[in-house]
Amino acid sequence: MTADTLRAQLLAWYDAGARDLPWRVRPAAQASGLRADPYRVWLSEVMLQQTTVPHATPYFLKFTARWPSVTDLANEDDGEVMAAWAGLGYYARARNLLACARAVAREHGGVFPDTEEGLRILPGLGPYTAAAVAAIAFDRPGNVVDGNVERVMARLFAVEQPLPDAKPELKRLAAALVRDQRPGDWAQALMDLGATLCRPKAPICDRCPVAGHCAALATGAPETFPRRTAKAERPHRYGVAYVLTRGEEVALVRRPPKGLLGGMLALPTSDWRSARWSDAEALDAAPADASWRGVGEVEHGFTHFTLTLQLLRAEGEADDVIWTARRGLDALPSVFLKAARAGLGALL
């Protein structure tokens, strides 16, 4: 079967059952003249990097209700946006989000460029996001390759080379299927296929519209594709988090703008290092002179390392902190919300 046959089968499947997503204009709506909003497409793509649709959707709805246009977002205070982003992870994305919104508002009159080349000039837009926005929002032909599409290509063509080394080949294979016709729908059809049927584990091959093209299925073990190089074990780090209270308020700090969790509100912490902190070291690094007591520890996993945070709690005063009501702590990044909950000994 030809590439054009594959495309026709996959697009017909997408036309019949495209996922209903709050940022998406489905084929039937497009046929009636409705077009995707570039702001919503861009926002969704940034949120979906390293995040699932079910997790990102409530954030998307909250953002678009509070900031319905890119200009609204551009005019917001950094801290408000960072707080609204808390829980989505990869916080550099939130800083890039603001930088891009402000560039669109300031340099483009609040209108996104309508080509992949124009979008690439914006801060924070890499090749994937620029291609996705160009295709989905402006129907420009583009090679939109995310993790779902990589998996679909690896299985369709039974690519033996393991990831991540296989990425250039998978991108080349995907590019060979791009046409001028319906590029936005094609990109979304591939994404939907990977998300719903061609899943990482237990692919539902008997419902796949292009199973007849799938070389991995022909091997009898499609779930073993894409091949992967064994991952090195993540290093482990240790730190101390300080839960300092003043009545019903908790002391927070603003992390430096650069680096991990940059610009986010957080509990005061020690440095994070490869060796566990002794009691004396933990007290020396405390943000205030108070009667600190140990209240356990929490574990957290980041992309490149895992972390153990020892928890110390005290009642008292401190300089250079941001006193926050307990009910406001749910805007903390996951690691600090977890630590605050454990340190306070109650759900917030």
Secondary structure, DSSP 4 states (H G I P E B T S, - for coil): --HHHHHHHHHHHHHHH----TT---HHHHHTT----HHHHHHHHHHHTTS-HHHHHHHHHHHHHH--SHHHHHTS-HHHHHHHHTTS--THHHHHHHHHHHHHHHHSTT---SSHHHHHTSTT--HHHHHHHHHHHH--------HHHHHHHHHHTT--SPBTTTHHHHHHHHHTT--SSSHHHHHHHHHHHHHHTS-SSS--GGG-TTGGG-HHHHHT-GGG-S-BPPPPPPPEEEEEEEEEEETTEEEEEEPPSSSTTTT-EE--B---BSSPPPHHHHHHT-SSSS--EEEEEEEEE-SS-EEEEEEEEEE---SS-EEEEGGGGGGS-HHHHHHHHHHHTS--
